[in-house]
């Protein structure tokens, strides 16, 4: 069985260079520990940074929550999203259909349910998608590695 991990993280990163360094070290540790598949939500920020660090090294499964996920993003972010999706080993649309506020959470929980590890780029705030994904992983007993940002 292939060991799988997923990533959750903030979109807005105050110190992206520092986060990239810390995230790279965490992902290297995971890959060195045998993780060969990563589920990534592909949002701007931590998700896309992880994709850039992992593509070509391990199996990257892009998990997109809805058909129009990037509809409100500026053109450069939509372009980067499309480029990274084109490089992914697989794209999963879950739960699919048009955007609804609950769909990114459902996508995150789907990723956690298929993972033996969650890597979380997390600043400790008790709100938002990253927080709820970490809490879900804890309830499910999935280990969480924190990458400070």
Secondary structure, DSSP 8 states (H G I E B T S, - for coil): --EEEEEEE-S--TTHHHHHHHHHHHHHHHHHTTEEEEEE---TTHHHHHHHHHBTTBEEEEEESSTTTTTTS-HHHHHHHHHHHHHSSEEEE-S-SS--TTHHHHHHHHHHHT-S-EEEE----SSHHHHHHHHHHHHHT--EEEE--
